[in-house]
Amino acid sequence: MRPCFYRDHRMNYEKGYFSNGNVQYDAAKELLTLIPTNPRSLLDIGCGSGKVSHLIYQKVSPKQMLSIDISQAMLEEVEHRYPSSPIEFRHSDIAQFSSDELYDVIISNSSFQWFKNYDASLNTIRRCLAPNGRLIIQTPYRQIWCPEVTQLMTAFFSAKYPSLNDEFRLPCMHLESDLAYQHMFESYGFAVENLYTKAFTYRFSATEFKQFFMSGAYKVYTHKDSYTSELPTSFEHDLLQYLDQEIKEGQVYNVTIHRLLISLKNKLFGQK
């Protein structure tokens, strides 16, 4: 019997994210092209394992940088991997975040779609953004954000849980167009400075595809809020077993991921 790739990963999304989150890291490199260099202060929302935070710190050289994440487990990974980091890391949900600091740059790389309360979060960000500051976001978009994952999961549902296919709902924000995002941000008092979409394409080996799946799709498809009814207790086990059987060594997996990148300014600075 061949070893199961997922045995060490299925119950520890946070510990695996540093190694598995390669597509998020690639998207962060694109995000870097929008960030002004040498800002006085920078706020990083949803820092995860800290890998992208340190990439940004090295390339942009902010005088002061704060990175926050809602997951305490992720921050424990940061502490383990970067014990002497020049970046300040803090456990916080952006919706409840407060600071006397006004930030020249606020960024969200692959975390915006997971915000719990968009009204509170975007109003908080606007209040924390300095005059002439920039809010810069990279996020996957579209309901079918990755056609290859959708096809794989449709086959899984058909084989194992036919009724769940119609009950699945994305638990995170994936608007369908760049115009929809523009209208949303403008309604919260932001002015669009730069907005574009990009399709990131990959030719993954079986191992790379598994890592990719575990970095994001796994969280989406095992999240309790993704379904209108309670998941069976065997669901996670069956999904991982199915993936291990279907994703075969020696095959090449062509993957396309649709992402939106946007740079915004604060039109309503000083207004509550």
N, C-alpha and C positions, 0 to 999 in steps of 0.2 A: 504494500500500500504506500503510495507516494505521500510525503509529508504535506500537511495542510498549511498553506501560507498564512492563513488568517488566525491560527491558533493563538499567537502572541499578540494579535492586534485587536481582536474583536471586542474585548472588554476594556481596551485602553486607547481610545481615540486620541487623547491628549499626548500620550507618550509617543505614539506613532506619527504625530503630525509633523514633527521636525524633519523626519526622513521622507514622509509620504507627500508633503505639500509642495511638490516641485512645480506644478502648473501655477499655483498661487505665487510662487517665487518668480516665475517667468513673467507673470502679469505685473508684479511689483517693479521689474526692470522697465517695463513700459510706463508705469506710473512715475518713475523717477524723471522721465523727460518733461513732466509737467511741474515739478517741484522747484521753486526758486532756491538757489544756493545761498548758504550762509545766513539763514534766517535767525533772528534773535531768539525766537521760541517756536517749538513745534510740538503739537499734540498728535499722537498716533492712537487711533481708536481701533480696538480689536487686535492687539499685538500678537496673540497666539503664543507660539513657542519663542518669539523674540528674534527669529532668523531674519525676517524682513525688516524688523526695526533696526537691527544692526547694519544691514545693507544700506538703509536710508541714512543712518547716522554717518556711515563712512563716506557716502557719495555726496551728501548735502551739507554736512558739517554745521548743524545748528549749534548755537551757543548754549541752548538749553533744550532738552527733549524729555517729554513725559509720554510714556506708553501705558495704556490702560487695557484691561480685558475683564470681561464679566466672569470668566472661568478661573477659579482659584487653582485648579489643577494645571491649567496652562501656565500660570505664573510660577508655580512650583517647578515646572520644566525650565522656565527662564532662569530661575535661581540656580538650578542644577547645572545648566549649560553655560551660563554667563555670570559667575559669582562676583566678578569685578567689573561689571558693566558701567560705562559712563552715563548710561541712560537710567532715568528713574522709572521704575515700573510700579504700577498701583492697581489694586483690585477695585474696579468700579464699572458700573453700567453707565453709559453716556447719558441715558435718560435721567439719572439722578446725579450726574457729575456737577460739581461746583468748584469754582476757582476764582481767586482774585486776579489771576493772570489773564491777559489777553494774548492770544496766540497769533503769530504772524502766518503760520501754516497749520492747518488741521487736515489730517489725512485718514482715509479708511481704505485699506487694501483687502479685498475679499471678506469684508465683515459687514458692510452696509446692508446686505440682504438679510442679515440675522438680527437687525435691530428689533427690539421688542415693542417699543413705543415710538413711532416715527414722529408724532406730534411733539412729544417732550424732547426727543433726541435732537431734532432739527432746530427747535427753538433754543435749546441749550447750546448747540454748536454756534448758532448765529450770535448769541450773547457773548460767547467766548472768543469770537473771531475779531482780531484787531482791525482798525481802519486800514483799508487797502490790503488786508490779509487775504489768504486763499484757502478755500476748502477744496480738497482734491480727492476724488473717489474713483476707485476701480471696483467694478462689481459685475458678476455674471448677470445676464438678463435673458428675457424670453422664458415662457413656460417650458418649452423644449430647449433648455440651455445647452444640452449636449445630446444630439440625436442618438449617438451610439449607446449611451447609458440608458436612454429611454427605451430603445429597442431591446436591450438586454433585460431590463426590468419587466417589460411587457411579456417577454418570453418566460421569465421566472413566474410572474403572476399566473400566466396561462397554465403553466405546468404544475404549480404548487398551491396557489391561492387565487383562483379565478375571480372570486367575489371582491377581492381587495383592489383589483385594478381600477374599478369604478369609484372606489372609496378614497383613492389616493389624492391628496392635495398638497402642493408645495407649501411647506411651513414657513417659507421665507419669501421676501419680495422679489419677483421677477416680472417687471413690466415688459410690455411687448416691443416698445420702440424707443428710440432716442428722444423723440418728441414728447412722449409721455413722461419721461424723466425730466425734460426741460420744464414742462408745465408744472410738475410737482415742485421742483426746486424754486421756481419763480413764485409760486404761491406762498412759499415760506420766506420770501424776502431776499432771495439770492439772485444775482445776475450771472448768466452763463458767459464765461470768458472763452472756453474751449470745450467742445464736446465731440466725441467721435466713437464709433464702434469698431471693434476689431475681432476677427475670427482667428483664434489661436489654433493651429493645426499641428498634430503630432503623429508620428509613426512609432507606436509603443510595442515593446516586447511584452510577453505575457506578464512578467514580473513588474514591469513599468506600469502596465494597465491596472494590475492589482493595487499597486501603490496609489495610483491616481484615484481609483474607486474609493479606497479607504480614506483619502484625504478630504472628501466632501460628499460624494454620493451616498456613502455608507451612513453618514449622519442624517442626511435628508430622508433616506428610505427606512430608517429604523426609528425615526423621531415619532413620538406618540401623537404629536399634533399634525402629523402628515395624513392621518386617517380619520374618518368619521365614526369609526367604531374601534374598540380596544383590539390591539394586536394579539394574536395567539402567542402563548408562551414559547412555542417552538419556532416562531417566525425568524428570529435572528439566526438561530442554528441552521435552519433550512436554507436561508439566503446564503450564508457563508459556505455551506456545503455545496450548494448549486454553483456558486461562482468558482469554487475550487475545481469542480468537475468540468465546467464549460469553458473556462479560460485556460487554453492549452499551450504548453511550452512549444516553441518553434513557430507559432503563428505571429503575424504582425497585425496590430490593431490600429487602424486609422481613426483618429479622434479629432473632432472639431468642437471648440468651446467658444461661445459667443460672449464677449465682454464689452462693457461700456466704460469709457474713461471720460471724466469731466472735471473741469476746473471752474470754480465759482467764486464770485466776490460778494461781499455783504452790502446789499443796497440799503438796509435799514439799520446801520450801526447806531447803537445807543438807544434803540427803541425796545421796550419790553414786550 
